[in-house]
Amino acid sequence: MPLSEALVASLREAVGREHVLVDPDRLLVYESDGLTQYRVQPGAVVLPGDAQELQAVVRALHAAGQPWVARGAGTGLSGGALAMAGAVVVGTARLNRILSVDPEGRRARVEPGVVNAELGRRIERHGLVYAPDPSSQSACTLGGNVAENSGGPHCLKYGVTSRYVTGLELVLPDGSLHSMGPDLSGLVVGSEGCFGVVSAIEVALVPRPPAVRTLLAIFSSVEEAGRAVTSVMARGLLPAALEIVDRETIRAVEASVFAAGYPEDAGAALVVEFDGVDAGLDHEVEEARAACLEAGAREVRTAASSGEREALWAGRKKAFGAMGRIAPDLLVQDATVPRSRLPHVLARIGEIAARHRLVVANVFHAGDGNLHPNLLFDRSDPDELARVEAASGEIMDVCIVAGGTITGEHGVGLDKRRYMPRVLEPGTLQLMAEVKAAFDPEGRVNPGKVLPDEVLEAGRRAVAGRESGVGVHVSSASSAPAGAPSGILQHSPDDLVVQVGAGTTLEEIRASVAEAGQWLPLDPPGGAGAVIGRVFLDGIPAPLERGFGRLRDHVLGLAGRTVGGRGFRLGGQVVKNVAGFDLIRFLCGTGDRMVELEELSLRLFPLPAADRTLLREGPRHQVEAWLDMASRLPLPVAACEVVDLAGTDRADDGDPVLGACRLLGSEEAVAATVLAVGAPPVGPLVRRQVLEGARSRDWWEEAARRRQAEAAPFPHPNDAAFWGSPTGMRLGKVFQAPPMELGEVGT
């Protein structure tokens, strides 16, 4: 149905006549995203130019009761930005300014329409990079990356978008603007535009690795390449990227302008990349080469120059564009399975393709187990289209049965929401629907996405039927959550995943997984005696977050009950999982006010070969300058801390403090970094000391125990104004029963 003249006039008043598109011919551009299988013409397209115009547009749509959907560059692959139910598209293309770059603080603030690669170009001169690197990074925008929690080839080592978003501004469905702290940002990231539209994003930046090594291993089959991935990781290596392209993909790439020199008779190619300190990389490359040869590689090449490296990556990153030579339409599936199940799942996908007489080309993030089986077809052929739909469902079932999920980075959108009941229990779906209703009580933001319609409607009714606000308190107790089970429930060494009871101590986890040469990089207050469920609920920062990220970045799955007694099971056993809204990151740090935990699934890392701590004593300004210099280096600098020797905060900048810098990694890399950070940058620093191995670990363990004794109740960092808003109060109702009065946040 066409929009009312009054609404069109309001939108034009907000952004200008030329930025409101209603001509059917111009709307054709917006009828699909990168997944061309679905096409829906929007009611109109509005292109605001700044945050104020964006708010004015949303207010006008809200007043008219008009559904709408935010859209970035349109590179999404799940139908997530389609304008269902006659929705208006609110495009962010003109919101494309990099608002600020802080090289010292390693932060950037951007508008949602900034292209991912453009941010990379802007910060390159500062020796920094923005780690998430989707294959579409030359076109996709940061707002779209936030909506989908995008990954990319290098997220195996560096993590996905949610790890790097440190804050954002969100325009809610009523047009109000809210600043979100890090944990509420964790809920918005990956919400697929179902809660509102982002107007500004703050992201963390990381130092550019000083050295890179890239390998290309050639195999006779994609199953052999999958086995090589497990073999590489089993050697305790953590590559920056592990990517597979299969025979069909290789042939398409080599016949295109993106030809990279892959052998056209190969069954599969595996791209392996390491980065970091130059020292030690050659050893890791040789270990990876040996693993590939043992798995059946017929050839392993090493890029001898940056040009050769770029060519190898062009063959991987341009694969989707090259597939247009094979068929006019492409359905990109996006499932994640445990890494050890790759050979089995890839063989089953081949069987499904053959049975349905379809061409399937595989190109995917093998290190994460994140598959991209691409079904090639012609949508003008109804029979072939029906076979594609049937094969897609079978592929999803195979991945689910293997312990995986239906989407790792492309999102649920329109394409996969029919599969959601296959991966999430009814109670968990209901919980997510109520969270959606807390932000969007009238259901007008991005309608028809992520959750089935009947589930969304039930969520709206449930939230509307609850009358009271949210009660707030934060616990600083170090004991286990009430009634939480303890112990190791399951450890999968090949997949670097452990499932534990919420009452399990960090010491128990360390002892169990160390036998497989693995560890959980976590050093919370209380050290080894800390209980994992309590650490998650308290959400207190800890030193190793500098090198490995927060605990919430390592939690793959969560099970428990809300304080109202409703059971839930979130996430699973795989590293990448965006099937539904990310309640895991949101719940981290909420204390006892919302949930009682029962189980956690955790991502593990290879145990570092070397562990050394550099200690320097001196005036505070000199110690801080030294640690600042050290922190600008990439791994293996894993933690930097200042310890007040008097045990109190001192006003005199000249009073002595102790600086501690922890290095974790290969023997060669750690030794080289000791030399790089060993000399003080200014003035004399006394007590130059290096602790190695057990002595280094013991020093940090003792520091963790001291932090527990000194720790004050830790306020939840979510924005207090948000919790006092109608949306925040509704969100509290989702988790709390019986109803409680609105309390004071953070006390």
C-alpha positions in Angstrom: 0.0 0.0 0.0 1.3 3.5 -0.8 2.3 5.7 2.1 -0.1 8.5 3.2 0.6 11.9 1.8 0.9 13.2 5.3 3.7 10.7 6.2 5.6 11.4 3.0 5.4 15.1 3.7 6.7 14.6 7.3 9.6 12.5 6.0 10.5 15.1 3.4 10.4 17.8 6.0 12.9 15.7 8.1 15.5 15.0 5.4 14.7 16.9 2.3 12.6 16.0 -0.8 15.5 14.4 -2.7 16.2 12.0 0.1 12.8 10.4 0.2 12.4 7.8 -2.6 8.8 6.7 -3.5 9.2 6.2 -7.3 8.7 2.4 -8.0 11.7 2.4 -10.4 14.1 3.8 -7.8 12.7 1.4 -5.1 13.8 -1.6 -7.2 17.4 -1.2 -5.9 16.2 -1.9 -2.4 13.9 -4.9 -3.0 16.6 -7.4 -2.0 19.9 -7.6 -0.2 22.9 -9.8 -1.2 20.6 -12.8 -1.0 18.7 -12.3 -4.2 16.4 -15.2 -3.7 13.9 -13.0 -1.8 12.6 -9.7 -3.3 10.2 -7.3 -1.6 9.5 -3.7 -2.7 9.6 -1.2 0.2 6.9 1.4 0.8 9.5 4.1 0.5 13.2 4.7 1.2 14.4 7.5 3.5 18.0 8.6 3.7 18.8 10.8 6.7 22.1 12.7 6.8 22.8 12.9 10.5 21.6 11.7 13.9 19.1 14.5 14.3 17.5 13.7 10.9 17.5 10.0 11.8 15.6 10.7 15.0 13.1 12.9 13.2 12.5 10.1 10.6 11.9 7.5 13.3 9.6 9.8 15.2 7.5 10.4 12.1 7.3 6.7 11.4 6.3 6.0 15.0 3.6 8.7 15.0 2.1 7.2 11.8 2.3 3.6 13.1 4.4 2.7 10.1 6.7 -0.4 10.1 10.3 0.3 9.1 13.7 -1.4 8.7 17.2 0.0 8.9 19.5 -0.8 5.9 23.2 -0.3 5.3 25.0 -1.3 2.1 22.6 -4.1 1.4 25.4 -6.8 1.4 23.6 -9.0 3.9 23.0 -12.6 3.0 19.9 -13.6 5.0 17.2 -11.2 3.7 17.6 -9.3 7.0 17.1 -5.8 5.5 14.0 -6.6 3.4 11.0 -4.3 3.9 8.3 -6.8 4.9 4.7 -5.7 5.5 5.2 -2.6 3.4 7.9 -1.3 5.7 9.8 1.9 5.0 13.6 1.4 4.5 15.6 3.8 6.7 19.0 3.9 4.9 22.2 4.8 6.6 24.3 5.4 3.5 24.6 9.2 4.2 25.6 8.6 7.8 29.1 7.9 6.6 31.4 10.1 8.8 34.3 8.9 10.9 33.6 11.1 13.8 36.9 10.7 15.7 40.0 8.6 15.9 42.0 8.3 19.2 45.3 6.6 18.4 46.5 6.9 22.0 43.3 5.3 23.4 43.0 3.0 20.4 39.4 3.9 19.8 37.4 5.3 16.9 33.9 6.7 16.8 32.0 6.3 13.6 28.5 6.6 12.0 26.8 3.4 10.9 27.3 4.1 7.1 31.1 4.1 7.3 32.5 1.3 5.1 34.5 -1.3 7.0 37.6 -0.9 4.7 37.4 2.9 4.8 38.0 2.8 8.6 40.9 0.5 8.0 42.4 3.0 5.5 41.9 5.9 7.9 43.7 4.3 10.8 46.5 2.6 8.8 48.9 5.6 9.3 48.6 5.1 13.1 49.8 1.5 12.9 46.3 0.3 13.9 43.7 -2.0 12.4 40.0 -2.8 13.0 40.1 -6.5 13.4 36.7 -7.8 12.1 37.3 -8.2 8.3 34.2 -9.7 6.5 34.9 -10.8 2.9 32.6 -7.9 1.8 34.6 -5.4 3.8 35.3 -3.2 0.7 31.5 -2.5 0.5 29.8 -3.5 3.9 29.3 -0.9 6.6 30.0 -0.8 10.3 26.3 -0.5 11.1 25.6 -3.6 9.1 28.5 -5.4 10.8 27.0 -4.4 14.2 23.5 -5.6 13.2 24.9 -9.1 12.1 27.8 -9.4 14.6 30.0 -10.0 11.5 33.1 -12.1 11.6 35.5 -12.7 8.8 38.6 -14.8 8.1 40.7 -13.4 10.9 38.2 -13.7 13.7 39.6 -17.1 14.4 42.4 -15.3 16.4 40.9 -11.9 16.9 37.2 -12.4 17.6 34.0 -11.0 16.0 32.4 -7.6 16.0 31.0 -7.8 19.5 34.5 -8.0 21.0 35.3 -4.6 19.5 32.2 -2.5 20.1 32.8 -0.6 23.3 29.7 1.6 23.1 27.0 2.8 20.7 24.1 5.2 20.4 20.7 3.6 19.5 17.6 5.3 18.2 14.7 3.3 19.7 11.4 2.8 17.9 9.8 5.9 19.5 12.6 8.1 18.2 14.4 8.5 21.5 18.2 8.3 21.5 20.1 6.3 24.1 23.8 5.7 24.8 24.5 2.1 25.5 27.4 0.9 27.7 29.4 -2.1 26.8 27.0 -4.8 28.0 23.8 -3.3 26.5 25.9 -2.9 23.4 26.6 -6.6 23.5 22.8 -7.2 23.3 22.3 -4.7 20.4 25.2 -6.2 18.4 23.8 -9.1 16.4 20.2 -8.0 16.9 19.7 -7.6 13.2 18.1 -4.2 13.4 15.2 -5.5 15.4 15.6 -3.2 18.4 16.1 0.2 16.7 18.8 1.8 14.5 22.3 2.6 15.5 23.4 6.3 15.0 27.0 6.1 16.3 29.4 3.3 17.2 32.6 3.3 19.3 35.0 0.6 18.3 38.3 -0.7 19.8 41.4 -0.8 17.5 44.4 -3.1 17.7 48.1 -2.7 16.7 48.9 -3.9 13.2 50.9 -7.1 13.4 54.5 -6.5 12.5 54.9 -9.7 10.6 52.7 -12.1 8.5 53.2 -15.5 7.0 50.7 -17.1 4.6 50.5 -20.7 3.3 48.5 -22.4 0.6 48.0 -26.1 1.0 46.5 -28.1 -1.9 44.4 -31.2 -1.3 42.7 -33.8 -3.4 39.4 -33.5 -1.5 37.7 -31.0 0.8 37.4 -33.7 3.5 41.2 -33.9 3.6 41.5 -30.2 4.0 39.0 -30.4 6.8 41.2 -33.0 8.6 44.2 -30.7 8.2 42.4 -27.9 10.0 41.9 -30.2 13.1 45.5 -31.3 12.8 46.8 -27.7 12.8 44.9 -26.8 15.9 45.8 -30.0 17.6 49.5 -29.0 17.5 48.7 -26.1 19.8 48.8 -23.5 17.0 46.5 -20.5 16.8 46.6 -19.1 13.2 45.1 -15.8 12.4 43.1 -17.5 9.7 42.2 -21.0 8.4 40.1 -20.8 5.2 39.0 -23.5 2.7 37.9 -23.2 -0.9 36.7 -26.3 -2.8 37.0 -27.5 -6.4 34.0 -25.7 -7.8 35.1 -22.5 -6.2 38.7 -22.8 -7.4 37.5 -23.3 -11.0 35.2 -20.3 -10.8 38.0 -18.1 -9.4 40.6 -19.2 -11.8 38.3 -18.5 -14.8 37.7 -14.9 -13.5 39.7 -11.7 -13.2 40.5 -12.8 -9.6 42.6 -15.8 -10.7 45.1 -16.5 -7.9 47.1 -19.4 -9.4 45.2 -22.2 -7.6 45.6 -25.6 -9.4 42.3 -26.1 -11.2 42.5 -29.9 -10.7 42.7 -29.5 -6.9 39.9 -30.9 -4.8 40.4 -28.1 -2.2 42.8 -25.4 -1.1 43.5 -24.4 2.5 44.8 -20.9 3.3 46.7 -20.7 6.6 47.9 -17.4 8.0 50.0 -16.5 11.0 50.8 -13.1 12.3 52.5 -11.4 15.2 56.1 -10.9 16.2 58.4 -12.0 13.4 60.4 -14.3 15.7 58.7 -17.6 16.0 56.5 -17.3 13.0 58.7 -19.5 10.8 58.5 -22.3 13.4 54.7 -22.0 13.4 54.7 -22.1 9.6 56.8 -25.3 9.6 54.4 -26.9 12.1 51.4 -26.0 10.0 53.2 -27.3 6.9 53.9 -30.7 8.6 50.2 -30.9 9.8 48.9 -30.3 6.2 51.3 -32.9 4.7 50.3 -35.5 7.3 46.6 -34.8 6.4 47.3 -35.6 2.7 48.3 -32.2 1.2 50.0 -32.8 -2.2 51.6 -29.4 -2.1 52.2 -26.6 0.4 53.2 -23.1 -0.8 54.4 -20.1 1.2 53.8 -16.6 -0.1 57.2 -15.0 -0.7 56.0 -11.4 -0.9 53.1 -9.2 0.0 52.0 -9.4 -3.6 51.8 -13.2 -3.5 49.9 -13.0 -0.2 47.4 -10.6 -1.6 46.9 -12.9 -4.6 46.2 -15.9 -2.4 43.7 -13.9 -0.4 42.1 -12.6 -3.6 41.3 -16.1 -4.5 39.4 -16.5 -1.2 37.8 -13.1 -0.7 36.6 -12.7 -4.3 35.1 -16.2 -4.5 31.5 -15.1 -4.2 31.8 -12.6 -7.0 33.4 -15.2 -9.2 30.5 -17.7 -8.7 28.3 -15.5 -11.0 30.1 -17.3 -13.8 28.6 -20.6 -12.8 24.9 -19.7 -12.3 22.7 -16.6 -12.2 21.6 -17.1 -8.6 23.4 -18.1 -5.4 22.0 -19.1 -2.1 24.7 -18.8 0.5 24.1 -20.9 3.6 26.0 -20.1 6.8 26.2 -22.8 9.4 28.8 -23.5 12.1 29.7 -27.0 13.3 32.4 -28.3 15.8 35.7 -28.1 14.0 36.3 -31.9 14.4 33.0 -32.6 12.5 34.1 -30.8 9.4 35.1 -33.8 7.3 31.8 -35.7 8.1 29.6 -32.7 7.5 31.3 -31.8 4.2 30.9 -35.3 2.9 27.2 -35.2 3.8 26.7 -31.8 2.0 28.3 -33.4 -1.1 25.8 -36.3 -0.8 22.8 -33.9 -0.5 24.0 -31.9 -3.5 24.3 -35.0 -5.7 20.9 -36.3 -4.7 19.2 -33.0 -5.5 21.2 -32.6 -8.7 22.7 -29.3 -7.6 26.0 -27.6 -7.8 27.3 -26.7 -4.3 30.5 -24.6 -4.0 32.1 -24.5 -0.5 34.2 -21.5 0.6 34.4 -21.0 4.4 36.1 -20.1 7.7 37.4 -23.6 8.5 39.2 -22.6 11.7 35.8 -21.7 13.3 33.9 -24.5 11.7 31.9 -21.8 9.9 30.6 -23.4 6.7 29.4 -21.5 3.6 27.9 -24.1 1.2 26.8 -22.0 -1.8 23.9 -23.5 -3.8 24.1 -22.3 -7.4 20.9 -22.2 -9.4 18.5 -20.4 -11.7 15.5 -19.0 -9.8 13.5 -18.8 -13.0 13.4 -22.6 -13.0 10.7 -23.6 -10.4 11.8 -27.2 -10.2 15.4 -26.2 -9.5 14.3 -23.6 -6.9 12.3 -26.3 -5.1 15.3 -28.6 -5.0 17.4 -25.7 -3.6 14.9 -25.2 -0.8 14.8 -28.9 0.0 18.6 -29.2 0.0 19.0 -26.1 2.2 16.8 -27.7 4.9 18.7 -31.0 4.8 22.0 -29.2 5.1 20.7 -27.3 8.2 19.6 -30.5 9.8 23.0 -32.2 9.2 24.8 -29.3 10.8 22.4 -29.2 13.8 22.7 -33.0 14.4 26.5 -32.6 14.3 26.2 -30.2 17.3 26.3 -27.0 15.3 24.0 -24.0 14.6 22.2 -22.6 11.6 24.1 -19.3 11.3 27.6 -18.2 12.4 27.8 -14.7 11.0 25.2 -13.9 8.3 22.3 -13.8 10.6 18.8 -15.4 10.7 16.9 -12.7 8.8 14.1 -13.9 6.7 15.9 -16.9 5.2 16.5 -19.0 8.4 13.8 -18.0 10.9 11.9 -21.2 10.0 14.8 -23.2 11.3 14.9 -21.4 14.7 12.7 -23.9 16.5 15.2 -26.6 15.4 18.1 -25.1 17.4 16.4 -23.3 20.3 14.0 -24.6 22.9 10.5 -23.0 23.0 11.3 -21.3 26.4 14.4 -19.7 24.9 12.6 -18.5 21.8 9.9 -17.0 24.1 12.6 -15.3 26.1 14.1 -13.7 23.0 10.7 -12.6 21.8 10.1 -10.8 25.0 13.4 -9.1 24.8 12.4 -7.9 21.3 9.1 -6.7 22.7 10.8 -4.8 25.4 12.6 -2.7 22.8 9.8 -2.7 20.2 6.4 -3.3 22.0 4.4 -2.6 18.9 6.4 -4.9 16.6 7.1 -2.3 13.9 10.9 -2.5 13.7 12.2 -4.9 11.0 9.0 -7.0 11.0 9.1 -10.6 10.0 12.7 -11.4 10.9 14.7 -13.7 13.2 11.8 -15.3 15.1 8.6 -16.9 13.8 5.5 -14.6 13.8 3.6 -16.6 16.4 6.6 -16.4 18.8 7.0 -12.7 18.3 3.3 -12.1 19.0 3.4 -14.2 22.2 6.4 -12.2 23.3 4.5 -8.9 22.8 1.5 -10.2 24.7 3.7 -11.4 27.6 5.5 -8.1 28.1 2.4 -6.0 27.7 0.7 -8.1 30.4 3.3 -7.4 33.1 2.8 -4.3 35.1 5.8 -3.6 37.4 9.3 -2.3 36.8 12.7 -3.9 37.3 14.4 -4.4 40.7 18.1 -4.0 40.6 20.9 -5.2 42.9 24.5 -6.2 42.2 26.2 -9.0 44.1 29.9 -9.0 44.9 29.9 -12.4 46.6 32.7 -14.9 45.5 30.6 -17.9 46.2 28.9 -20.1 43.6 25.4 -19.2 42.3 22.8 -20.8 44.5 22.3 -24.5 43.7 24.7 -24.4 40.8 26.2 -27.8 39.8 30.0 -28.1 39.6 32.5 -30.2 37.7 33.6 -30.8 34.1 30.6 -32.0 32.1 32.3 -32.4 28.8 35.6 -31.6 27.2 36.2 -31.7 23.5 39.9 -31.1 23.0 39.8 -31.2 19.1 37.2 -28.4 19.2 38.8 -26.4 22.1 35.5 -26.4 24.0 34.7 -27.4 27.6 31.3 -27.5 29.2 31.2 -27.0 33.0 28.8 -26.6 35.9 28.4 -23.0 37.0 29.8 -23.9 40.4 33.1 -25.2 39.0 36.3 -23.4 40.2 38.8 -22.0 37.7 41.4 -24.3 39.3 39.3 -27.4 38.4 38.9 -26.2 34.8 42.6 -25.4 34.5 43.7 -28.8 35.8 41.3 -30.7 33.5 42.1 -29.0 30.2 45.8 -28.6 30.8 46.2 -32.3 30.1 45.3 -31.6 26.5 47.7 -28.6 26.3 44.8 -26.1 26.6 43.7 -23.3 29.0 41.1 -20.7 29.6 42.8 -17.2 29.6 41.1 -15.9 32.7 42.6 -14.3 35.8 39.6 -12.9 37.8 39.7 -11.6 41.4 40.2 -14.7 43.6 42.4 -16.4 41.1 42.2 -20.2 40.9 39.6 -20.4 43.6 37.1 -18.2 41.8 33.9 -19.9 40.7 33.2 -19.6 37.0 29.5 -18.9 37.3 30.2 -16.1 39.9 32.9 -14.7 37.7 30.4 -14.5 34.8 27.7 -12.9 36.8 30.0 -10.3 38.5 31.7 -9.4 35.2 34.7 -7.7 36.9 37.5 -6.8 34.5 40.8 -8.7 34.8 44.3 -8.2 33.3 44.3 -10.9 30.7 41.4 -9.2 28.9 44.1 -7.0 27.3 45.3 -9.9 25.2 42.4 -12.3 25.0 39.2 -10.4 25.6 36.6 -10.6 28.3 35.1 -13.8 29.7 31.8 -13.0 27.8 33.8 -13.4 24.6 34.8 -16.9 25.6 31.3 -18.1 26.7 29.8 -20.1 23.9 26.7 -21.4 25.7 24.8 -20.8 28.8 22.0 -22.6 30.7 20.0 -21.7 33.7 16.8 -20.1 35.0 15.6 -16.5 35.3 14.9 -15.3 38.8 11.3 -15.9 37.9 12.0 -19.6 37.5 11.9 -19.8 33.6 14.5 -22.2 32.1 16.7 -21.2 29.2 19.5 -22.6 27.1 21.5 -20.1 25.0 24.2 -20.6 22.4 25.9 -24.0 22.1 29.3 -25.7 21.5 30.5 -23.7 18.5 32.7 -20.5 18.4 30.4 -18.5 16.0 26.7 -18.5 16.6 24.3 -15.7 15.8 21.0 -17.7 15.8 18.9 -15.3 17.8 19.7 -12.3 20.1 22.9 -12.4 22.1 21.6 -12.7 25.6 24.9 -14.2 26.8 26.9 -11.0 26.5 24.1 -9.0 28.0 23.8 -11.3 31.0 27.5 -11.1 31.8 27.9 -8.7 34.7 24.2 -8.6 35.7 24.9 -10.1 39.2 22.1 -12.1 40.7 19.3 -9.8 39.6 18.2 -11.6 36.5 19.4 -15.3 36.2 20.6 -18.3 38.1 23.3 -20.1 36.1 23.6 -23.9 35.8 26.0 -24.6 33.0 28.5 -22.8 30.8 30.3 -23.8 27.6 33.7 -22.1 27.2 36.1 -21.6 24.4 39.6 -22.7 25.2 43.0 -21.7 23.7 46.3 -23.6 23.2 48.5 -23.4 26.3 51.3 -20.8 25.6 54.7 -22.4 25.3 56.3 -19.5 27.2 55.0 -17.4 30.2 57.2 -14.5 31.4 56.5 -11.4 33.4 58.7 -8.3 33.4 58.6 -6.2 36.6 59.8 -2.6 36.8 59.7 -0.3 39.9 59.9 3.5 39.7 57.9 6.7 39.8 54.3 6.3 38.6 54.6 8.4 35.5 57.7 6.5 34.3 56.2 3.1 35.0 53.0 4.0 33.2 55.0 5.3 30.2 56.9 2.0 30.1 53.7 0.0 30.2 52.0 2.2 27.6 54.9 1.5 25.2 54.6 -2.2 25.9 50.8 -2.2 25.5 51.2 -0.9 21.9 52.8 -4.1 20.8 50.6 -7.0 19.6 50.5 -10.4 21.3 52.4 -11.8 23.2 51.9 -8.8 25.4 48.9 -10.3 27.2 48.5 -8.1 30.4 49.9 -4.8 31.8 49.3 -3.7 35.4 50.3 -1.0 37.8 50.6 -2.1 41.5 50.7 0.6 44.2 53.4 -0.5 46.6 51.8 1.3 49.5 48.5 -0.3 48.9 46.7 3.0 48.5 46.1 5.6 45.8 48.8 8.2 46.1 48.5 11.8 45.0 52.2 12.2 44.5 53.2 11.2 41.0 56.7 10.6 42.1 55.9 7.9 44.6 57.1 4.4 43.5 54.8 1.8 41.9 55.4 -1.5 40.4 54.7 -2.2 36.7 54.1 -5.7 35.5 54.0 -6.8 31.9 53.0 -10.4 31.1 54.1 -12.1 27.9 52.5 -15.2 26.6 53.3 -17.1 23.3 56.0 -19.1 21.6 59.5 -19.2 23.1 60.9 -17.2 20.2 58.2 -14.5 20.2 58.3 -14.0 23.9 62.1 -13.8 23.9 62.1 -11.2 21.2 59.4 -9.2 23.0 61.4 -9.2 26.3 64.2 -7.4 24.4 61.7 -5.0 22.8 60.1 -3.9 26.1 63.0 -4.6 28.5 64.6 -1.1 28.4 62.7 1.8 30.2 61.7 4.6 27.8 62.5 7.5 30.2 64.6 7.7 33.3 65.9 4.9 35.5 63.5 2.2 36.6 64.9 0.0 39.3 64.2 -3.6 40.2 64.5 -5.0 36.7 63.3 -8.5 37.1 62.0 -11.3 34.8 59.8 -14.1 36.1 59.5 -17.3 34.0 57.1 -20.2 33.9 55.7 -21.1 37.3 57.1 -18.0 38.9 55.3 -15.8 36.4 52.0 -17.7 36.9 52.3 -17.6 40.7 52.9 -13.8 40.7 49.7 -13.2 38.8 47.8 -15.7 40.9 48.8 -13.8 44.0 47.8 -10.5 42.4 44.4 -12.0 41.6 43.9 -13.0 45.2 44.8 -9.5 46.3 42.3 -8.0 43.9 39.6 -10.1 45.5 40.4 -8.8 48.9 40.4 -5.2 47.7 37.4 -5.5 45.3 34.4 -3.3 46.0 30.9 -4.2 44.7 31.1 -3.8 41.0 28.3 -1.7 39.5 26.8 -3.1 36.3 28.1 -0.9 33.5 24.8 -0.7 31.6 23.4 2.8 31.2 21.4 3.8 34.2 19.2 6.2 32.2 18.2 3.3 30.0 17.0 1.2 32.9 14.9 4.1 34.1 13.3 4.3 30.6 10.1 2.4 29.6 12.3 0.1 27.4 14.6 -0.7 30.3 11.7 -1.4 32.7 10.1 -3.7 30.1 13.4 -5.5 29.6 13.6 -6.0 33.4 10.1 -7.6 33.3 11.3 -10.2 30.9 13.7 -11.7 33.5 12.0 -10.8 36.8 9.0 -12.3 38.5 7.3 -11.6 40.8 7.3 -7.9 39.9 9.6 -5.6 41.8 9.8 -1.9 42.4 12.4 0.1 40.3 15.5 0.2 42.4 18.7 2.2 42.2 21.2 1.0 39.6 24.6 -0.1 40.7 24.1 -0.1 44.5 
